[in-house]
Amino acid sequence: QVQLKESGGGSVQTGGSLRLSCAVSGYTYSKHCMGWFRQAPGKEREGVAYVGTYGTTGYADSVKGRFTISKDNAKNTLYLQMNNLKPEDTAMYYCAADLKWGTLRSGFDGNWRRVASWGQGTRVTVSS
């Protein structure tokens, strides 16, 4: 099993930047596909970005060009660099992991409940 813990959330002004971190425990880190999801008040959880075990990345259209997902295997940490933040980015951000690439990827199509492992979330608030 894998355990995840997010950090780095906070409150920023429109146009500001934040970097979220997800600390991963467990030797299976390198075997998992990793991703970031978010859930805004009154909305369903949605995929933000993901990275596969071979480095393939993907982004939701709403964040493409502004957010960058990366991982540091030596530190067992996943990152989400968020630039040019907008009020609509306000949400709880969750780190997620799954052994199956297809399952994690399907989370971006609304099937996030199938994803195996989740952190507890870190809140991001962007003021107008």
C-alpha positions as CSV (number, residue, x, y, z in Angstrom):
1,Q,0.0,0.0,0.0
2,V,1.0,3.6,-0.4
3,Q,0.3,6.6,1.9
4,L,0.0,10.2,0.7
5,K,0.2,13.5,2.5
6,E,-0.4,16.9,0.8
7,S,1.1,20.2,1.8
8,G,1.7,23.6,0.4
9,G,-1.8,25.0,0.1
10,G,-2.7,28.5,1.2
11,S,-4.3,31.7,0.2
12,V,-3.0,33.8,-2.7
13,Q,-4.1,36.7,-4.9
14,T,-5.1,36.3,-8.5
15,G,-2.1,35.8,-10.6
16,G,0.0,34.4,-7.8
17,S,1.7,31.0,-7.5
18,L,1.8,28.0,-5.2
19,R,3.6,24.8,-5.2
20,L,1.8,21.8,-3.7
21,S,3.8,18.8,-2.5
22,C,2.7,15.2,-1.9
23,A,4.9,13.1,0.3
24,V,4.6,9.4,-0.6
25,S,5.5,6.6,1.8
26,G,6.1,3.0,0.7
27,Y,8.5,1.2,-1.5
28,T,5.9,0.9,-4.2
29,Y,6.2,4.6,-5.0
30,S,7.9,4.0,-8.4
31,K,5.3,1.5,-9.4
32,H,2.4,3.9,-9.1
33,C,0.9,6.4,-11.4
34,M,0.4,9.7,-9.6
35,G,-2.0,12.6,-10.0
36,W,-3.6,15.6,-8.6
37,F,-7.4,16.2,-8.3
38,R,-9.4,19.0,-6.9
39,Q,-12.9,19.6,-5.6
40,A,-14.5,23.1,-5.4
41,P,-17.5,23.8,-3.1
42,G,-20.6,22.4,-4.7
43,K,-18.8,20.6,-7.5
44,E,-17.6,17.1,-8.3
45,R,-14.0,16.1,-7.8
46,E,-12.1,16.6,-11.1
47,G,-8.7,15.6,-12.4
48,V,-6.0,18.3,-12.6
49,A,-2.8,16.6,-13.7
50,Y,-1.1,13.2,-13.7
51,V,2.2,11.6,-14.3
52,G,2.9,8.0,-15.2
53,T,5.8,5.8,-14.0
54,Y,7.6,6.6,-17.3
55,G,7.2,10.3,-17.0
56,T,4.2,10.8,-19.3
57,T,2.1,13.8,-18.1
58,G,-1.3,15.1,-18.8
59,Y,-3.4,18.1,-17.8
60,A,-7.0,19.2,-17.6
61,D,-7.7,21.9,-20.3
62,S,-8.5,24.4,-17.6
63,V,-5.0,24.3,-16.1
64,K,-2.9,23.5,-19.2
65,G,-0.1,26.1,-19.6
66,R,-0.4,27.3,-16.0
67,F,0.2,24.1,-13.9
68,T,3.1,21.7,-14.0
69,I,3.2,18.3,-12.4
70,S,6.6,16.7,-11.5
71,K,8.0,14.2,-9.2
72,D,11.3,13.7,-7.3
73,N,11.9,10.0,-7.0
74,A,14.8,10.5,-4.6
75,K,12.6,12.3,-2.2
76,N,9.4,10.3,-2.9
77,T,7.6,13.5,-3.5
78,L,5.1,14.6,-6.1
79,Y,4.7,18.3,-6.9
80,L,2.2,20.6,-8.6
81,Q,3.5,24.0,-9.5
82,M,0.6,26.3,-10.0
83,N,1.2,29.7,-11.7
84,N,-1.1,32.5,-12.7
85,L,-3.8,31.3,-10.3
86,K,-7.4,32.3,-10.8
87,P,-10.3,32.4,-8.4
88,E,-11.8,29.4,-10.2
89,D,-8.8,27.4,-9.0
90,T,-10.0,27.6,-5.5
91,A,-10.6,24.1,-4.2
92,M,-9.3,21.3,-2.0
93,Y,-6.5,19.6,-3.9
94,Y,-5.9,15.9,-3.5
95,C,-2.9,13.8,-4.3
96,A,-3.8,10.3,-5.7
97,A,-2.1,7.2,-6.8
98,D,-2.9,3.9,-8.4
99,L,-1.0,0.9,-9.7
100,K,-3.0,0.8,-12.9
101,W,-2.5,3.6,-15.4
102,G,-5.9,3.1,-16.9
103,T,-7.7,3.5,-13.5
104,L,-5.9,6.7,-12.7
105,R,-6.5,8.1,-16.2
106,S,-10.2,7.2,-16.0
107,G,-10.4,9.4,-12.9
108,F,-10.1,12.4,-15.3
109,D,-13.3,11.2,-17.0
110,G,-15.3,11.2,-13.8
111,N,-14.4,7.8,-12.4
112,W,-12.3,9.1,-9.6
113,R,-13.9,6.8,-7.0
114,R,-12.0,3.9,-8.6
115,V,-8.6,5.4,-7.8
116,A,-7.0,3.3,-5.0
117,S,-5.1,5.8,-2.8
118,W,-5.8,9.4,-1.7
119,G,-4.3,12.0,0.6
120,Q,-6.5,14.1,2.9
121,G,-6.2,17.2,0.8
122,T,-4.8,20.7,1.0
123,R,-6.8,23.8,0.6
124,V,-6.1,26.4,-2.1
125,T,-7.9,29.8,-2.0
126,V,-7.4,32.4,-4.7
127,S,-8.8,35.8,-4.0
128,S,-10.1,38.1,-6.7
